[in-house]
Amino acid sequence: MDPTHQPIPTATPTAAPAVAPGTTSTPGTTSAPPQPPVNNPTQPEPTAQNPNLDQTNAAAAEAKSAIDQYNKDRAISTAPPVVKHQTLLRMISGLATGLGAFGTAIATHGREGGVEEVTRVQGEQQRQELEAQAARDKRKNQVLQQDLTNASNQIELANMYKNLASLPDETATKHLQVQEARLGVIGQTQDIRTKAMQDLIATGDVDSYNKTLQQIGGVSSPAPGAAPTGVSAGAPTSTPAGAPTNAAASTGTAAVGPTANIPPMALASWQNTVDAAVEAYPKDVNIQQAAKILADPNSTPVQKATAARGAQNRMQALDVGVSSRTKQQAADPLYKLETDPSEMTGDKAPAAIALLSSKLNDPDLSPDQKPRVQRLLSMARQAQKNDLAFEAAKERTKQAITDGDPKAAGALLQSGLVSPQELISSRKPQFAQAAFDEAIRLGGGVKGADGKWTGGTWSAVAAESQYEYAKNPKTQNTLNLLTTMQAPGGSIDIAQKTFNTIPGKIDEKTFNKIVTGGITEFGGQSTVAFQAAMVSLTDEYAQVLQGGAATETTLKQAKELIQQAYTKTQGSAAFDTIRLDMAARQKGMVRDNPALMKMYPNTAAPVQSVGHKPGDTIVQNGHNYVVTAVDANGKVTGANPQ
């Protein structure tokens, strides 16, 4: 080896240290390629923090430098190194060779030596030099090749350590990718299940639902150990030989029908939908019918789904009507008086009377609104009258307490216009008890041997309840409305009079068209006034049914009741039927409440209608009569049973 050549540093596969400068490698030998470490269960796998990784990276850098040096060395001439005084040595060597050849020629008399010997010697020297140069080149190539191999091994070892260090991360990444793929499949399956459930809720088609679940590997079936749906416990479930097989049973689901295996989620959805509709519109006939179908154990899934969908659609339609009506009412200055009973009762009654009186005298008031204002004005006046009665009774009670007159206080209690609680709160218990005893006596009670009054029709508990009911603005508003509807000039009277202006006999279909505005003329007479009167009557009727502001449901019910009344009598007598209905409702509200009996004394004696003509049918005490004679005002003076 050339003494001036410094070998390229190498690294061993284990610790990868660099070869110390000045050492050489044995020519013709190569280091064994490094072997990747074998996984040892007792040793942790290499990680990104492996201490050998830094040494390996350093060895790889040195190996790269060795490769670069090799590429440079290949470009260097392979000529032997120039030795100092080389020319002088060659001259001396050539002179020695010539003298030797000359001596040999003299000694052999020219047979050997001479020019031939010189040529031969020079040729041999040249051959030896070429062989030496070839040997040096070979040796150098071997060393460089070994260094190159070692460098490649170091690079491979470094890459191996890097791969081993990143293996946990790659494994984790692959694991996450597998999990994501599984989650994707699960998500798609859940989407299919969700859509299948949505279709089932919408249609009630259990067969299609189970077929979908069967395709994704999850058929809705009875609980493990439970008898198939529709099969009683203990009954044989095997199929006799030759008997036809049930396709539904083969999939674990019951046949579609009343006993079909309906998923609980579908049942809950249908129930929630119908419950919401019932809560919003409890008196709607269509929604009530849907609730009955859903509650019927014999209803099929399709029938249940259809009922739930129908209830939802009905509720949405009613909501739209309510929204439209609400917007119209919000722009109506009289709407608050109709919907909020407190606006026309108590100390607010005088203000309501002033507002309505001003409206009634307004020259711009439209004819169709005039009856409405008159009705509200009558209600406000009645409310003021009631309030004055309560206030007067309260003042008399205060005076009785001041005077110490329990008999006067007892009479006020018996009238129902005073709350028993007012006497108790006077902080005069002996006076209150004496007043209670007087009220019991006036109600027919008797005094026992112990001196206590018992029995009769009066009790402090019942009197307090009746007082609160009588003072309730909603109660008074409804009773005031019933009173004004039945009174002369009320909505019933107006509707009846306008109806009597229409000539000819009106059948049920024509009556319905007139009421709804489908036709505006009949028998050469305009029906617009009658249609407006019917709108007002229907709205008031609906308010009575609701006990407050009319709703879409109560309006529908009011129309149906009016239609039924007309169907029964087919004529002006239909309004007598409506009047009797209002009187019965009012009487039912007053009942035996002493305060209300004083406020509404004529509840049992409705005013006899006018505007009749011979041939009309009227209703008296639930029986139909044909009018035979009337007076100048149309009041019936003669009639025969029908």
DAFEN-V781519 format. One record per residue. RES is the residue in one small letter. SS is DSSP state (alpha for helix, beta for strand, coil for the rest). PHI is phi as a letter, one per 20 degrees, with the letter a starting at -180 (* if undefined). NEAR is the number of other ideal C-beta (glycine too) atoms within 10 Angstrom. Layout:
BEGIN
res=RES ss=SS phi=PHI near=NEAR
res=RES ss=SS phi=PHI near=NEAR
END
This chain:
BEGIN
res=m ss=coil phi=* near=13
res=d ss=coil phi=f near=11
res=p ss=coil phi=f near=6
res=t ss=coil phi=e near=6
res=h ss=coil phi=e near=14
res=q ss=coil phi=d near=12
res=p ss=coil phi=f near=18
res=i ss=coil phi=f near=24
res=p ss=coil phi=f near=19
res=t ss=coil phi=c near=23
res=a ss=beta phi=c near=25
res=t ss=coil phi=e near=17
res=p ss=coil phi=f near=20
res=t ss=coil phi=e near=12
res=a ss=coil phi=d near=10
res=a ss=coil phi=l near=24
res=p ss=coil phi=e near=13
res=a ss=beta phi=f near=17
res=v ss=coil phi=f near=17
res=a ss=coil phi=f near=8
res=p ss=coil phi=f near=8
res=g ss=coil phi=n near=7
res=t ss=coil phi=e near=10
res=t ss=coil phi=c near=11
res=s ss=coil phi=d near=18
res=t ss=coil phi=f near=9
res=p ss=coil phi=f near=14
res=g ss=coil phi=n near=10
res=t ss=coil phi=d near=8
res=t ss=coil phi=c near=15
res=s ss=coil phi=f near=14
res=a ss=coil phi=f near=8
res=p ss=coil phi=f near=12
res=p ss=coil phi=f near=17
res=q ss=coil phi=e near=10
res=p ss=coil phi=f near=12
res=p ss=coil phi=f near=15
res=v ss=coil phi=e near=6
res=n ss=coil phi=f near=8
res=n ss=coil phi=d near=8
res=p ss=coil phi=f near=5
res=t ss=coil phi=e near=4
res=q ss=coil phi=d near=9
res=p ss=coil phi=f near=8
res=e ss=coil phi=f near=13
res=p ss=coil phi=f near=20
res=t ss=coil phi=c near=13
res=a ss=coil phi=f near=12
res=q ss=coil phi=d near=7
res=n ss=coil phi=f near=16
res=p ss=coil phi=f near=8
res=n ss=alpha phi=f near=18
res=l ss=alpha phi=f near=17
res=d ss=alpha phi=f near=11
res=q ss=alpha phi=f near=18
res=t ss=alpha phi=f near=24
res=n ss=alpha phi=f near=14
res=a ss=alpha phi=f near=16
res=a ss=alpha phi=f near=27
res=a ss=alpha phi=f near=21
res=a ss=alpha phi=f near=14
res=e ss=alpha phi=f near=18
res=a ss=alpha phi=f near=28
res=k ss=alpha phi=f near=13
res=s ss=alpha phi=f near=13
res=a ss=alpha phi=f near=21
res=i ss=alpha phi=f near=16
res=d ss=alpha phi=f near=12
res=q ss=alpha phi=f near=16
res=y ss=alpha phi=f near=17
res=n ss=alpha phi=f near=11
res=k ss=alpha phi=f near=9
res=d ss=alpha phi=f near=16
res=r ss=coil phi=f near=11
res=a ss=coil phi=e near=6
res=i ss=coil phi=e near=8
res=s ss=coil phi=f near=5
res=t ss=coil phi=e near=12
res=a ss=coil phi=f near=9
res=p ss=coil phi=f near=12
res=p ss=coil phi=f near=9
res=v ss=coil phi=f near=6
res=v ss=coil phi=e near=7
res=k ss=coil phi=f near=6
res=h ss=coil phi=m near=9
res=q ss=alpha phi=g near=11
res=t ss=alpha phi=f near=7
res=l ss=alpha phi=f near=9
res=l ss=alpha phi=f near=11
res=r ss=alpha phi=f near=11
res=m ss=alpha phi=f near=11
res=i ss=alpha phi=f near=11
res=s ss=alpha phi=f near=13
res=g ss=alpha phi=f near=14
res=l ss=alpha phi=f near=10
res=a ss=alpha phi=f near=11
res=t ss=alpha phi=f near=17
res=g ss=alpha phi=f near=16
res=l ss=alpha phi=f near=11
res=g ss=alpha phi=f near=14
res=a ss=alpha phi=f near=20
res=f ss=alpha phi=f near=15
res=g ss=alpha phi=f near=12
res=t ss=alpha phi=f near=15
res=a ss=alpha phi=f near=18
res=i ss=alpha phi=f near=11
res=a ss=alpha phi=f near=11
res=t ss=coil phi=d near=11
res=h ss=coil phi=l near=8
res=g ss=coil phi=n near=10
res=r ss=coil phi=f near=9
res=e ss=coil phi=c near=12
res=g ss=coil phi=n near=20
res=g ss=alpha phi=m near=16
res=v ss=alpha phi=f near=11
res=e ss=alpha phi=f near=11
res=e ss=alpha phi=f near=18
res=v ss=alpha phi=f near=18
res=t ss=alpha phi=f near=12
res=r ss=alpha phi=f near=13
res=v ss=alpha phi=f near=17
res=q ss=alpha phi=f near=13
res=g ss=alpha phi=f near=10
res=e ss=alpha phi=f near=10
res=q ss=alpha phi=f near=14
res=q ss=alpha phi=f near=10
res=r ss=alpha phi=f near=10
res=q ss=alpha phi=f near=10
res=e ss=alpha phi=f near=12
res=l ss=alpha phi=f near=10
res=e ss=alpha phi=f near=10
res=a ss=alpha phi=f near=11
res=q ss=alpha phi=f near=13
res=a ss=alpha phi=f near=11
res=a ss=alpha phi=f near=11
res=r ss=alpha phi=f near=17
res=d ss=alpha phi=f near=11
res=k ss=alpha phi=f near=12
res=r ss=alpha phi=f near=15
res=k ss=alpha phi=f near=18
res=n ss=alpha phi=f near=16
res=q ss=alpha phi=f near=17
res=v ss=alpha phi=f near=22
res=l ss=alpha phi=f near=20
res=q ss=alpha phi=f near=12
res=q ss=alpha phi=f near=20
res=d ss=alpha phi=f near=23
res=l ss=alpha phi=f near=19
res=t ss=alpha phi=f near=15
res=n ss=alpha phi=f near=26
res=a ss=alpha phi=f near=25
res=s ss=alpha phi=f near=14
res=n ss=alpha phi=f near=22
res=q ss=alpha phi=f near=27
res=i ss=alpha phi=f near=17
res=e ss=alpha phi=f near=16
res=l ss=alpha phi=f near=24
res=a ss=alpha phi=f near=22
res=n ss=alpha phi=f near=12
res=m ss=alpha phi=f near=17
res=y ss=alpha phi=f near=22
res=k ss=alpha phi=f near=17
res=n ss=alpha phi=f near=12
res=l ss=alpha phi=f near=19
res=a ss=alpha phi=f near=18
res=s ss=alpha phi=e near=14
res=l ss=alpha phi=g near=14
res=p ss=alpha phi=g near=13
res=d ss=alpha phi=f near=11
res=e ss=alpha phi=f near=10
res=t ss=alpha phi=f near=11
res=a ss=alpha phi=f near=10
res=t ss=alpha phi=f near=11
res=k ss=alpha phi=f near=10
res=h ss=alpha phi=f near=10
res=l ss=alpha phi=f near=10
res=q ss=alpha phi=f near=10
res=v ss=alpha phi=f near=10
res=q ss=alpha phi=f near=10
res=e ss=alpha phi=f near=10
res=a ss=alpha phi=f near=10
res=r ss=alpha phi=f near=10
res=l ss=alpha phi=f near=10
res=g ss=alpha phi=f near=10
res=v ss=alpha phi=f near=11
res=i ss=alpha phi=f near=10
res=g ss=alpha phi=f near=10
res=q ss=alpha phi=f near=11
res=t ss=alpha phi=f near=14
res=q ss=alpha phi=f near=11
res=d ss=alpha phi=f near=10
res=i ss=alpha phi=f near=15
res=r ss=alpha phi=f near=15
res=t ss=alpha phi=f near=10
res=k ss=alpha phi=f near=11
res=a ss=alpha phi=f near=22
res=m ss=alpha phi=f near=18
res=q ss=alpha phi=f near=13
res=d ss=alpha phi=f near=15
res=l ss=alpha phi=f near=24
res=i ss=alpha phi=f near=22
res=a ss=alpha phi=f near=14
res=t ss=alpha phi=d near=15
res=g ss=coil phi=m near=25
res=d ss=coil phi=e near=16
res=v ss=alpha phi=f near=25
res=d ss=alpha phi=g near=16
res=s ss=alpha phi=f near=14
res=y ss=alpha phi=f near=27
res=n ss=alpha phi=f near=25
res=k ss=alpha phi=f near=14
res=t ss=alpha phi=f near=19
res=l ss=alpha phi=f near=22
res=q ss=alpha phi=f near=16
res=q ss=alpha phi=f near=11
res=i ss=coil phi=d near=14
res=g ss=coil phi=n near=7
res=g ss=coil phi=b near=14
res=v ss=coil phi=f near=17
res=s ss=coil phi=f near=21
res=s ss=coil phi=c near=17
res=p ss=coil phi=f near=15
res=a ss=coil phi=f near=6
res=p ss=coil phi=g near=5
res=g ss=coil phi=n near=5
res=a ss=coil phi=e near=10
res=a ss=coil phi=f near=13
res=p ss=coil phi=g near=18
res=t ss=coil phi=g near=18
res=g ss=coil phi=n near=16
res=v ss=coil phi=d near=15
res=s ss=coil phi=f near=6
res=a ss=coil phi=f near=6
res=g ss=coil phi=n near=7
res=a ss=coil phi=f near=9
res=p ss=coil phi=f near=7
res=t ss=coil phi=d near=9
res=s ss=coil phi=f near=6
res=t ss=coil phi=e near=12
res=p ss=coil phi=g near=6
res=a ss=coil phi=f near=5
res=g ss=coil phi=n near=5
res=a ss=coil phi=f near=8
res=p ss=coil phi=f near=6
res=t ss=coil phi=e near=8
res=n ss=coil phi=d near=13
res=a ss=alpha phi=f near=10
res=a ss=alpha phi=f near=19
res=a ss=alpha phi=f near=16
res=s ss=alpha phi=f near=11
res=t ss=coil phi=e near=15
res=g ss=coil phi=n near=16
res=t ss=coil phi=c near=25
res=a ss=coil phi=e near=22
res=a ss=coil phi=f near=16
res=v ss=coil phi=f near=20
res=g ss=coil phi=r near=14
res=p ss=coil phi=g near=14
res=t ss=coil phi=d near=15
res=a ss=coil phi=f near=20
res=n ss=coil phi=f near=21
res=i ss=coil phi=e near=21
res=p ss=coil phi=g near=18
res=p ss=alpha phi=g near=7
res=m ss=alpha phi=f near=11
res=a ss=alpha phi=f near=22
res=l ss=alpha phi=f near=15
res=a ss=alpha phi=f near=11
res=s ss=alpha phi=f near=18
res=w ss=alpha phi=f near=25
res=q ss=alpha phi=f near=15
res=n ss=alpha phi=f near=11
res=t ss=alpha phi=f near=21
res=v ss=alpha phi=f near=26
res=d ss=alpha phi=f near=14
res=a ss=alpha phi=f near=14
res=a ss=alpha phi=f near=25
res=v ss=alpha phi=f near=18
res=e ss=alpha phi=f near=10
res=a ss=alpha phi=f near=17
res=y ss=coil phi=c near=23
res=p ss=coil phi=f near=11
res=k ss=coil phi=e near=14
res=d ss=coil phi=f near=22
res=v ss=alpha phi=f near=13
res=n ss=alpha phi=f near=19
res=i ss=alpha phi=f near=25
res=q ss=alpha phi=f near=15
res=q ss=alpha phi=f near=14
res=a ss=alpha phi=f near=27
res=a ss=alpha phi=f near=19
res=k ss=alpha phi=f near=12
res=i ss=alpha phi=f near=19
res=l ss=alpha phi=f near=21
res=a ss=alpha phi=e near=12
res=d ss=coil phi=f near=13
res=p ss=coil phi=f near=6
res=n ss=coil phi=e near=9
res=s ss=coil phi=f near=18
res=t ss=coil phi=f near=18
res=p ss=alpha phi=g near=25
res=v ss=alpha phi=f near=15
res=q ss=alpha phi=f near=15
res=k ss=alpha phi=f near=25
res=a ss=alpha phi=f near=25
res=t ss=alpha phi=f near=18
res=a ss=alpha phi=f near=25
res=a ss=alpha phi=f near=27
res=r ss=alpha phi=f near=18
res=g ss=alpha phi=f near=18
res=a ss=alpha phi=f near=28
res=q ss=alpha phi=f near=17
res=n ss=alpha phi=f near=13
res=r ss=alpha phi=f near=19
res=m ss=alpha phi=f near=22
res=q ss=alpha phi=f near=11
res=a ss=alpha phi=f near=12
res=l ss=alpha phi=f near=20
res=d ss=alpha phi=f near=13
res=v ss=alpha phi=f near=11
res=g ss=alpha phi=f near=15
res=v ss=alpha phi=f near=15
res=s ss=alpha phi=f near=10
res=s ss=alpha phi=f near=11
res=r ss=alpha phi=f near=16
res=t ss=alpha phi=f near=11
res=k ss=alpha phi=f near=10
res=q ss=alpha phi=f near=10
res=q ss=alpha phi=f near=15
res=a ss=alpha phi=f near=9
res=a ss=coil phi=e near=7
res=d ss=coil phi=e near=14
res=p ss=coil phi=f near=8
res=l ss=coil phi=e near=16
res=y ss=alpha phi=f near=15
res=k ss=alpha phi=f near=14
res=l ss=alpha phi=f near=22
res=e ss=alpha phi=e near=23
res=t ss=alpha phi=e near=15
res=d ss=coil phi=d near=16
res=p ss=alpha phi=g near=24
res=s ss=alpha phi=f near=14
res=e ss=alpha phi=f near=20
res=m ss=alpha phi=c near=29
res=t ss=coil phi=c near=25
res=g ss=alpha phi=m near=18
res=d ss=alpha phi=f near=10
res=k ss=alpha phi=e near=19
res=a ss=alpha phi=g near=22
res=p ss=alpha phi=g near=13
res=a ss=alpha phi=f near=12
res=a ss=alpha phi=f near=21
res=i ss=alpha phi=f near=18
res=a ss=alpha phi=f near=11
res=l ss=alpha phi=f near=19
res=l ss=alpha phi=f near=23
res=s ss=alpha phi=f near=14
res=s ss=alpha phi=f near=11
res=k ss=alpha phi=f near=19
res=l ss=alpha phi=f near=14
res=n ss=coil phi=e near=9
res=d ss=coil phi=f near=12
res=p ss=coil phi=f near=4
res=d ss=coil phi=e near=6
res=l ss=coil phi=f near=14
res=s ss=coil phi=f near=9
res=p ss=alpha phi=g near=9
res=d ss=alpha phi=f near=14
res=q ss=alpha phi=e near=17
res=k ss=alpha phi=f near=15
res=p ss=alpha phi=g near=21
res=r ss=alpha phi=f near=23
res=v ss=alpha phi=f near=20
res=q ss=alpha phi=f near=18
res=r ss=alpha phi=f near=25
res=l ss=alpha phi=f near=24
res=l ss=alpha phi=f near=20
res=s ss=alpha phi=f near=19
res=m ss=alpha phi=f near=28
res=a ss=alpha phi=f near=26
res=r ss=alpha phi=f near=18
res=q ss=alpha phi=f near=23
res=a ss=alpha phi=f near=27
res=q ss=alpha phi=f near=19
res=k ss=alpha phi=f near=12
res=n ss=alpha phi=f near=24
res=d ss=alpha phi=f near=19
res=l ss=alpha phi=f near=11
res=a ss=alpha phi=f near=16
res=f ss=alpha phi=f near=19
res=e ss=alpha phi=f near=13
res=a ss=alpha phi=f near=12
res=a ss=alpha phi=f near=20
res=k ss=alpha phi=f near=15
res=e ss=alpha phi=f near=10
res=r ss=alpha phi=f near=18
res=t ss=alpha phi=f near=21
res=k ss=alpha phi=g near=14
res=q ss=alpha phi=f near=13
res=a ss=alpha phi=f near=22
res=i ss=alpha phi=f near=20
res=t ss=alpha phi=f near=9
res=d ss=alpha phi=f near=10
res=g ss=coil phi=m near=12
res=d ss=coil phi=d near=17
res=p ss=alpha phi=f near=23
res=k ss=alpha phi=f near=15
res=a ss=alpha phi=f near=17
res=a ss=alpha phi=f near=28
res=g ss=alpha phi=f near=25
res=a ss=alpha phi=f near=17
res=l ss=alpha phi=f near=24
res=l ss=alpha phi=f near=30
res=q ss=alpha phi=f near=21
res=s ss=alpha phi=f near=18
res=g ss=coil phi=n near=24
res=l ss=coil phi=e near=23
res=v ss=coil phi=c near=26
res=s ss=coil phi=e near=23
res=p ss=alpha phi=g near=20
res=q ss=alpha phi=f near=14
res=e ss=alpha phi=f near=19
res=l ss=alpha phi=f near=26
res=i ss=alpha phi=f near=16
res=s ss=coil phi=f near=10
res=s ss=coil phi=f near=17
res=r ss=coil phi=m near=8
res=k ss=coil phi=c near=15
res=p ss=alpha phi=f near=10
res=q ss=alpha phi=f near=9
res=f ss=alpha phi=f near=17
res=a ss=alpha phi=f near=22
res=q ss=alpha phi=f near=15
res=a ss=alpha phi=f near=19
res=a ss=alpha phi=f near=30
res=f ss=alpha phi=f near=22
res=d ss=alpha phi=f near=19
res=e ss=alpha phi=f near=23
res=a ss=alpha phi=f near=29
res=i ss=alpha phi=f near=24
res=r ss=alpha phi=f near=18
res=l ss=alpha phi=f near=17
res=g ss=coil phi=e near=18
res=g ss=coil phi=n near=10
res=g ss=coil phi=f near=19
res=v ss=beta phi=c near=11
res=k ss=beta phi=e near=13
res=g ss=coil phi=e near=10
res=a ss=coil phi=f near=5
res=d ss=coil phi=e near=6
res=g ss=coil phi=n near=7
res=k ss=coil phi=e near=12
res=w ss=beta phi=e near=20
res=t ss=beta phi=b near=12
res=g ss=coil phi=n near=14
res=g ss=coil phi=n near=15
res=t ss=coil phi=e near=15
res=w ss=coil phi=d near=23
res=s ss=coil phi=b near=17
res=a ss=alpha phi=f near=18
res=v ss=alpha phi=f near=8
res=a ss=alpha phi=f near=14
res=a ss=alpha phi=f near=25
res=e ss=alpha phi=f near=15
res=s ss=alpha phi=f near=12
res=q ss=alpha phi=f near=18
res=y ss=alpha phi=f near=22
res=e ss=alpha phi=f near=12
res=y ss=alpha phi=f near=17
res=a ss=alpha phi=f near=24
res=k ss=alpha phi=e near=17
res=n ss=coil phi=f near=14
res=p ss=alpha phi=g near=17
res=k ss=alpha phi=f near=14
res=t ss=alpha phi=f near=19
res=q ss=alpha phi=f near=26
res=n ss=alpha phi=f near=26
res=t ss=alpha phi=f near=22
res=l ss=alpha phi=f near=24
res=n ss=alpha phi=f near=27
res=l ss=alpha phi=f near=26
res=l ss=alpha phi=f near=26
res=t ss=alpha phi=f near=20
res=t ss=alpha phi=f near=22
res=m ss=alpha phi=f near=28
res=q ss=alpha phi=e near=23
res=a ss=coil phi=f near=17
res=p ss=coil phi=g near=10
res=g ss=coil phi=n near=13
res=g ss=coil phi=f near=25
res=s ss=alpha phi=f near=28
res=i ss=alpha phi=f near=27
res=d ss=alpha phi=f near=22
res=i ss=alpha phi=f near=24
res=a ss=alpha phi=f near=28
res=q ss=alpha phi=f near=25
res=k ss=alpha phi=f near=19
res=t ss=alpha phi=f near=19
res=f ss=alpha phi=f near=22
res=n ss=alpha phi=f near=18
res=t ss=coil phi=e near=12
res=i ss=coil phi=e near=21
res=p ss=coil phi=f near=10
res=g ss=coil phi=n near=10
res=k ss=coil phi=e near=10
res=i ss=coil phi=d near=20
res=d ss=coil phi=e near=12
res=e ss=alpha phi=f near=11
res=k ss=alpha phi=f near=9
res=t ss=alpha phi=f near=17
res=f ss=alpha phi=g near=23
res=n ss=alpha phi=f near=17
res=k ss=alpha phi=f near=17
res=i ss=alpha phi=f near=21
res=v ss=alpha phi=f near=22
res=t ss=alpha phi=e near=12
res=g ss=coil phi=n near=13
res=g ss=coil phi=f near=12
res=i ss=coil phi=c near=13
res=t ss=coil phi=d near=12
res=e ss=beta phi=b near=11
res=f ss=beta phi=b near=17
res=g ss=coil phi=m near=11
res=g ss=coil phi=m near=8
res=q ss=beta phi=d near=12
res=s ss=beta phi=f near=13
res=t ss=coil phi=d near=25
res=v ss=alpha phi=f near=14
res=a ss=alpha phi=f near=18
res=f ss=alpha phi=f near=25
res=q ss=alpha phi=f near=20
res=a ss=alpha phi=f near=20
res=a ss=alpha phi=f near=22
res=m ss=alpha phi=f near=24
res=v ss=alpha phi=f near=19
res=s ss=alpha phi=f near=20
res=l ss=alpha phi=f near=24
res=t ss=alpha phi=f near=22
res=d ss=alpha phi=f near=18
res=e ss=alpha phi=f near=24
res=y ss=alpha phi=g near=27
res=a ss=alpha phi=f near=22
res=q ss=alpha phi=f near=23
res=v ss=alpha phi=f near=21
res=l ss=alpha phi=f near=20
res=q ss=alpha phi=e near=17
res=g ss=coil phi=m near=14
res=g ss=coil phi=r near=17
res=a ss=coil phi=f near=18
res=a ss=coil phi=f near=22
res=t ss=coil phi=d near=21
res=e ss=alpha phi=f near=18
res=t ss=alpha phi=f near=22
res=t ss=alpha phi=f near=23
res=l ss=alpha phi=f near=20
res=k ss=alpha phi=f near=20
res=q ss=alpha phi=f near=20
res=a ss=alpha phi=f near=22
res=k ss=alpha phi=f near=17
res=e ss=alpha phi=f near=11
res=l ss=alpha phi=f near=17
res=i ss=alpha phi=f near=23
res=q ss=alpha phi=f near=15
res=q ss=alpha phi=f near=11
res=a ss=alpha phi=f near=20
res=y ss=alpha phi=f near=23
res=t ss=alpha phi=f near=13
res=k ss=alpha phi=f near=14
res=t ss=alpha phi=d near=18
res=q ss=coil phi=l near=16
res=g ss=coil phi=r near=21
res=s ss=coil phi=f near=24
res=a ss=alpha phi=f near=26
res=a ss=alpha phi=g near=25
res=f ss=alpha phi=f near=27
res=d ss=alpha phi=f near=26
res=t ss=alpha phi=f near=22
res=i ss=alpha phi=f near=24
res=r ss=alpha phi=f near=22
res=l ss=alpha phi=f near=18
res=d ss=alpha phi=f near=19
res=m ss=alpha phi=f near=23
res=a ss=alpha phi=f near=20
res=a ss=alpha phi=f near=14
res=r ss=alpha phi=f near=18
res=q ss=alpha phi=f near=24
res=k ss=alpha phi=f near=14
res=g ss=alpha phi=f near=9
res=m ss=alpha phi=f near=18
res=v ss=alpha phi=f near=22
res=r ss=coil phi=l near=11
res=d ss=coil phi=d near=10
res=n ss=coil phi=f near=20
res=p ss=alpha phi=f near=20
res=a ss=alpha phi=f near=22
res=l ss=alpha phi=f near=22
res=m ss=alpha phi=f near=16
res=k ss=alpha phi=f near=16
res=m ss=alpha phi=f near=23
res=y ss=coil phi=c near=21
res=p ss=coil phi=f near=10
res=n ss=coil phi=d near=12
res=t ss=coil phi=f near=22
res=a ss=coil phi=e near=12
res=a ss=coil phi=c near=8
res=p ss=coil phi=f near=18
res=v ss=coil phi=f near=14
res=q ss=coil phi=f near=12
res=s ss=coil phi=f near=23
res=v ss=coil phi=c near=17
res=g ss=coil phi=n near=18
res=h ss=coil phi=e near=26
res=k ss=coil phi=b near=13
res=p ss=coil phi=g near=12
res=g ss=coil phi=o near=11
res=d ss=coil phi=f near=24
res=t ss=beta phi=d near=20
res=i ss=beta phi=c near=23
res=v ss=beta phi=d near=20
res=q ss=beta phi=c near=14
res=n ss=coil phi=l near=6
res=g ss=coil phi=n near=7
res=h ss=beta phi=d near=9
res=n ss=beta phi=e near=16
res=y ss=beta phi=c near=19
res=v ss=beta phi=e near=15
res=v ss=beta phi=f near=21
res=t ss=beta phi=d near=13
res=a ss=beta phi=b near=12
res=v ss=beta phi=c near=18
res=d ss=coil phi=e near=10
res=a ss=coil phi=f near=6
res=n ss=coil phi=e near=8
res=g ss=coil phi=n near=18
res=k ss=coil phi=f near=13
res=v ss=beta phi=f near=22
res=t ss=beta phi=d near=11
res=g ss=beta phi=b near=11
res=a ss=beta phi=b near=19
res=n ss=beta phi=d near=8
res=p ss=beta phi=g near=8
res=q ss=coil phi=e near=12
END
